[in-house]
Amino acid sequence: MRTRSLLALLGTAAALSVSAIAPASADDTPVLTAGGAAVATGDVLTASLASGTAATLYSSATGTSGVSCAASTFTASVTDNPTAPSAATESLSAHTFGSCTSNVIGVLGVTSVTVNNLPYTTTVASDGTVTVTPAAGSTIQTTVVLRTLLGSINCVYQAPSLTGTASNTDNSITFTNQAFAKSSGSSLCFSSGYFTAKYAPVSDTTQSGSPAVTVN
């Protein structure tokens, strides 16, 4: 009996030792991982437009008249990355656009497209839903400066929030026909704007090698 008791005790101790050094279970996986590791609070995430795509702000959800930009990049820092399923949060600190053109009648060119009222709060849920919201009392705002025959004009567009979709297939975030309303600008500024863009891959630039980010 003593021999059996000793063997049982040794077996229990060995089992406890193995469990202590075993990897975390799938239940401990955070919402955001990169290169197999958890994305840490404070990590900087960035992405540019997916190859071969453009960021557009068109005057209607089904039309092709408006502004098209061949370059765009966003930068955000992670503020919370809880265990999945849940939602990670980020602070969107920069969102830039470049190489922009316009096919609006009377417009000669695009001087700039500037995102105002930063930073915005971005949440990324385990189901892939991405939500961008402004600070309390503020609004998501973009100012488009156009060159026209009558000189330079500013077109200001606003939205209460934006909703996108994250995909692990190509580590992308896609926004499709996100509605903006014109808050100020001349008659050459279209009255509504519909924003579409795909960013890929989203990378964690804080981690070595800038691995792509996966949503769990």
C-alpha positions as CSV (number, residue, x, y, z in Angstrom):
1,M,0.0,0.0,0.0
2,R,2.8,2.4,0.8
3,T,4.4,1.7,-2.6
4,R,1.2,2.3,-4.4
5,S,0.6,5.5,-2.4
6,L,4.0,6.8,-3.2
7,L,3.6,6.0,-6.9
8,A,0.2,7.8,-6.9
9,L,1.8,10.8,-5.2
10,L,4.6,10.9,-7.7
11,G,2.1,10.7,-10.6
12,T,0.1,13.6,-9.3
13,A,3.2,15.7,-8.8
14,A,4.3,15.0,-12.4
15,A,0.9,15.9,-13.7
16,L,1.0,19.2,-11.9
17,S,4.5,19.9,-13.2
18,V,3.4,19.3,-16.8
19,S,0.3,21.5,-16.5
20,A,2.4,24.3,-15.1
21,I,4.7,24.4,-18.1
22,A,2.1,23.6,-20.8
23,P,1.1,26.3,-23.3
24,A,-1.9,28.4,-22.6
25,S,-5.1,27.0,-23.8
26,A,-7.1,28.3,-26.8
27,D,-9.4,30.0,-24.3
28,D,-6.5,32.3,-23.4
29,T,-6.0,33.6,-27.0
30,P,-6.3,37.4,-27.2
31,V,-8.4,39.1,-29.9
32,L,-5.4,40.3,-31.8
33,T,-2.3,38.2,-32.5
34,A,0.7,38.8,-34.8
35,G,3.2,36.1,-35.8
36,G,1.7,33.7,-33.3
37,A,2.2,36.2,-30.4
38,A,-0.3,38.4,-28.6
39,V,-0.4,42.0,-29.7
40,A,0.7,44.0,-26.7
41,T,-0.9,47.1,-25.4
42,G,1.0,50.0,-26.9
43,D,1.9,48.1,-30.1
44,V,1.6,50.2,-33.2
45,L,-0.4,48.8,-36.1
46,T,-0.3,50.1,-39.6
47,A,-1.6,49.3,-43.1
48,S,-1.6,50.8,-46.6
49,L,-4.1,50.2,-49.4
50,A,-4.2,46.6,-50.7
51,S,-2.2,46.2,-53.8
52,G,-4.1,47.4,-56.9
53,T,-6.9,49.2,-55.0
54,A,-7.8,52.8,-54.4
55,A,-9.5,54.7,-51.6
56,T,-12.6,56.5,-53.0
57,L,-15.1,59.1,-51.9
58,Y,-17.9,59.0,-54.4
59,S,-21.0,61.1,-54.6
60,S,-23.3,58.1,-54.5
61,A,-23.1,54.5,-53.3
62,T,-23.4,53.1,-56.8
63,G,-21.7,55.8,-58.9
64,T,-18.0,56.5,-59.8
65,S,-18.0,60.3,-59.6
66,G,-15.9,61.9,-56.9
67,V,-12.4,61.6,-55.5
68,S,-10.1,58.6,-55.9
69,C,-6.7,58.2,-54.0
70,A,-4.0,55.8,-55.1
71,A,-2.3,56.0,-51.7
72,S,-3.6,55.8,-48.2
73,T,-2.2,54.6,-44.8
74,F,-3.5,54.4,-41.3
75,T,-1.6,54.1,-38.0
76,A,-3.1,53.0,-34.7
77,S,-1.8,52.0,-31.3
78,V,-3.5,49.2,-29.3
79,T,-5.0,50.3,-26.0
80,D,-6.6,47.0,-25.0
81,N,-6.4,43.4,-26.2
82,P,-8.6,41.1,-24.1
83,T,-9.1,37.4,-24.4
84,A,-11.3,36.3,-27.3
85,P,-14.1,36.3,-28.0
86,S,-14.3,40.0,-27.2
87,A,-13.2,43.3,-28.8
88,A,-9.8,44.9,-28.9
89,T,-9.5,48.7,-28.9
90,E,-7.1,51.0,-30.6
91,S,-6.4,54.7,-30.9
92,L,-6.3,55.7,-34.5
93,S,-3.7,58.5,-34.6
94,A,-3.0,59.0,-38.3
95,H,-4.9,58.4,-41.5
96,T,-3.4,59.9,-44.7
97,F,-4.3,60.0,-48.4
98,G,-2.1,60.8,-51.4
99,S,-2.0,60.7,-55.2
100,C,-5.7,61.8,-55.4
101,T,-7.6,62.7,-58.5
102,S,-11.2,63.8,-59.2
103,N,-13.5,63.4,-62.2
104,V,-16.1,65.9,-60.9
105,I,-17.1,68.4,-63.6
106,G,-15.4,71.8,-63.0
107,V,-12.7,70.3,-60.8
108,L,-9.1,70.5,-62.1
109,G,-7.4,68.5,-59.4
110,V,-7.2,67.5,-55.8
111,T,-4.8,69.5,-53.6
112,S,-5.3,67.4,-50.4
113,V,-7.5,65.0,-48.5
114,T,-7.1,65.5,-44.7
115,V,-8.6,63.5,-41.8
116,N,-9.6,65.9,-39.0
117,N,-10.4,65.5,-35.3
118,L,-8.0,62.6,-34.6
119,P,-7.5,60.5,-32.7
120,Y,-10.5,58.2,-33.2
121,T,-11.3,55.1,-31.2
122,T,-11.3,51.8,-33.2
123,T,-12.7,48.5,-31.9
124,V,-12.0,45.2,-33.6
125,A,-14.4,42.4,-32.5
126,S,-13.7,38.7,-32.7
127,D,-16.3,38.4,-35.4
128,G,-14.3,40.8,-37.6
129,T,-16.5,43.9,-37.1
130,V,-14.4,47.1,-37.1
131,T,-15.9,50.2,-35.7
132,V,-14.4,53.7,-35.8
133,T,-15.8,56.4,-33.5
134,P,-14.7,60.0,-32.7
135,A,-14.2,61.4,-29.2
136,A,-17.3,62.4,-27.3
137,G,-18.8,65.5,-28.6
138,S,-16.8,65.3,-31.9
139,T,-17.3,63.8,-35.3
140,I,-15.4,61.9,-37.9
141,Q,-14.4,64.5,-40.4
142,T,-12.5,64.7,-43.7
143,T,-11.6,67.9,-45.6
144,V,-11.1,67.7,-49.3
145,V,-9.3,70.6,-51.0
146,L,-10.1,70.9,-54.7
147,R,-8.6,73.0,-57.5
148,T,-11.3,74.5,-59.7
149,L,-11.6,77.1,-62.4
150,L,-12.8,79.5,-59.7
151,G,-9.9,78.8,-57.4
152,S,-9.4,76.5,-54.4
153,I,-12.4,75.2,-52.5
154,N,-12.7,73.3,-49.3
155,C,-15.2,70.5,-49.0
156,V,-15.8,69.2,-45.5
157,Y,-17.5,65.9,-44.9
158,Q,-18.6,64.3,-41.6
159,A,-19.9,61.0,-40.3
160,P,-20.9,59.8,-36.8
161,S,-18.9,56.6,-37.2
162,L,-17.5,54.1,-39.7
163,T,-18.0,50.3,-39.8
164,G,-15.6,47.9,-41.6
165,T,-14.7,44.3,-41.8
166,A,-11.5,42.5,-40.8
167,S,-10.5,39.4,-42.7
168,N,-7.8,36.9,-41.8
169,T,-7.6,35.7,-45.4
170,D,-5.3,38.6,-46.3
171,N,-5.1,40.3,-42.9
172,S,-7.2,43.2,-44.3
173,I,-9.7,45.8,-43.1
174,T,-12.3,46.8,-45.7
175,F,-14.7,49.8,-45.6
176,T,-17.5,49.8,-48.1
177,N,-19.7,52.8,-49.0
178,Q,-19.4,54.4,-45.6
179,A,-21.7,57.5,-45.8
180,F,-20.5,61.0,-45.1
181,A,-22.6,64.2,-45.3
182,K,-21.2,67.5,-46.6
183,S,-21.1,70.0,-43.7
184,S,-19.6,72.9,-45.6
185,G,-18.3,73.8,-49.1
186,S,-19.3,75.3,-52.4
187,S,-21.8,73.9,-54.9
188,L,-19.0,72.1,-56.6
189,C,-18.6,69.9,-53.5
190,F,-20.9,66.8,-53.9
191,S,-23.6,66.8,-51.2
192,S,-22.8,63.3,-49.9
193,G,-19.7,61.2,-49.9
194,Y,-19.4,57.4,-49.8
195,F,-16.0,56.1,-48.6
196,T,-14.6,52.8,-49.8
197,A,-11.1,51.4,-49.1
198,K,-9.3,48.1,-48.4
199,Y,-6.2,48.1,-46.3
200,A,-3.9,45.0,-46.3
201,P,-2.0,43.7,-44.7
202,V,-2.4,45.2,-41.2
203,S,0.9,44.7,-39.5
204,D,2.3,45.1,-36.0
205,T,5.3,47.3,-36.5
206,T,6.4,47.0,-32.9
207,Q,7.1,43.3,-33.2
208,S,10.3,42.2,-35.0
209,G,9.6,41.7,-38.7
210,S,6.3,43.5,-38.6
211,P,4.1,40.4,-38.7
212,A,0.6,40.5,-40.0
213,V,-2.3,40.8,-37.5
214,T,-4.8,38.1,-37.1
215,V,-8.2,38.6,-35.4
216,N,-9.4,35.8,-33.1
